[in-house]
Amino acid sequence: MMSDEAANVYPANYKSEILAYLRIYLNDPTGVRDAAIGEPALRPVHDHNRYVVCLRFSARKPSGGAYAGVKDNMVVFVAGKFDRLLEAGARETCKDDNLVAFPELEHLTR
């Protein structure tokens, strides 16, 4: 088990790690709309504080190319590295975050 001190290293490359993950995770990473991102902040995740980045975007659905609608997500980092993307609880956790445009996500390619 990693100590909180070792796990809570500021994720210096958070944007590039998020982009790399979403390029693979999204069925169609092209044409993402309404992308916005927050700054990494320590937040409770299950029983530990972890660096979390709030992320909002609308991606294309797997079939038909229509958009799924804007969804709030939390990206959890452990030891300064991408750990997982969570949708559950993101709206409440991120409600007070000052999200800014994330054009790099809107310009992803396959």
C-alpha positions as CSV (number, residue, x, y, z in Angstrom):
1,M,0.0,0.0,0.0
2,M,1.4,3.4,-1.0
3,S,1.5,6.2,1.5
4,D,-0.6,9.3,0.9
5,E,2.6,11.3,0.7
6,A,4.0,9.1,-2.1
7,A,0.6,8.9,-3.9
8,N,-0.1,12.6,-3.7
9,V,2.6,14.0,-6.1
10,Y,1.3,16.9,-8.2
11,P,0.6,15.6,-11.8
12,A,2.8,18.0,-13.8
13,N,1.9,16.5,-17.2
14,Y,-1.8,16.1,-16.4
15,K,-3.1,17.5,-19.7
16,S,-0.9,15.3,-21.9
17,E,-1.7,12.2,-19.9
18,I,-5.5,12.9,-20.1
19,L,-5.2,13.5,-23.9
20,A,-3.3,10.2,-24.3
21,Y,-5.9,8.3,-22.4
22,L,-8.9,9.8,-24.1
23,R,-7.4,9.2,-27.6
24,I,-7.6,5.5,-26.8
25,Y,-10.7,5.5,-24.5
26,L,-13.1,7.3,-26.8
27,N,-14.6,5.3,-29.6
28,D,-14.3,8.4,-31.8
29,P,-11.8,10.9,-30.4
30,T,-12.4,13.4,-33.3
31,G,-14.8,16.2,-33.0
32,V,-15.1,16.4,-29.2
33,R,-17.1,19.5,-28.2
34,D,-17.5,21.8,-25.2
35,A,-14.2,20.6,-23.6
36,A,-13.2,22.2,-20.3
37,I,-10.7,21.4,-17.7
38,G,-9.8,22.4,-14.1
39,E,-6.5,22.5,-12.2
40,P,-5.3,19.5,-10.2
41,A,-6.6,19.7,-6.6
42,L,-6.4,17.3,-3.7
43,R,-9.9,15.8,-3.1
44,P,-11.3,12.8,-1.3
45,V,-11.5,9.7,-3.5
46,H,-12.9,6.8,-1.6
47,D,-10.9,6.7,1.6
48,H,-7.9,8.8,0.5
49,N,-7.1,12.3,-0.8
50,R,-5.8,12.2,-4.3
51,Y,-5.1,14.7,-7.0
52,V,-8.2,15.1,-9.1
53,V,-8.7,17.0,-12.3
54,C,-12.3,18.0,-13.3
55,L,-13.0,17.5,-16.9
56,R,-16.2,18.2,-19.0
57,F,-16.8,17.4,-22.6
58,S,-19.2,16.0,-25.2
59,A,-18.0,13.1,-27.4
60,R,-19.6,11.3,-30.2
61,K,-21.7,8.2,-29.5
62,P,-20.2,4.8,-30.5
63,S,-22.6,4.5,-33.4
64,G,-24.1,7.0,-35.7
65,G,-21.8,9.9,-35.0
66,A,-24.4,11.9,-32.9
67,Y,-23.1,13.5,-29.7
68,A,-23.8,12.0,-26.3
69,G,-24.2,15.3,-24.5
70,V,-21.9,17.1,-22.1
71,K,-20.6,14.9,-19.2
72,D,-18.7,15.8,-16.1
73,N,-15.7,13.5,-15.3
74,M,-13.0,13.4,-12.7
75,V,-9.5,12.2,-13.6
76,V,-7.7,10.7,-10.6
77,F,-3.9,10.8,-10.4
78,V,-1.7,8.6,-8.1
79,A,2.0,9.3,-7.7
80,G,1.7,12.0,-10.3
81,K,0.4,9.7,-13.0
82,F,-3.0,9.1,-14.6
83,D,-4.9,6.4,-12.6
84,R,-8.5,6.4,-13.7
85,L,-11.4,8.4,-15.2
86,L,-14.6,8.6,-13.1
87,E,-18.0,9.9,-14.1
88,A,-19.8,8.9,-10.9
89,G,-19.8,11.7,-8.4
90,A,-18.0,14.2,-10.8
91,R,-20.9,16.6,-11.1
92,E,-21.0,17.1,-7.3
93,T,-17.2,17.0,-6.7
94,C,-16.5,19.5,-9.6
95,K,-19.5,21.9,-9.2
96,D,-17.4,24.7,-7.7
97,D,-14.4,24.3,-10.0
98,N,-13.4,27.1,-12.4
99,L,-13.1,25.1,-15.6
100,V,-11.4,26.7,-18.6
101,A,-11.5,25.8,-22.3
102,F,-9.5,22.7,-23.3
103,P,-9.0,23.1,-27.0
104,E,-6.4,20.4,-27.2
105,L,-9.1,17.9,-26.4
106,E,-11.3,19.3,-29.2
107,H,-8.5,18.8,-31.7
108,L,-7.7,15.2,-31.0
109,T,-7.1,12.9,-33.9
110,R,-7.2,9.1,-34.1
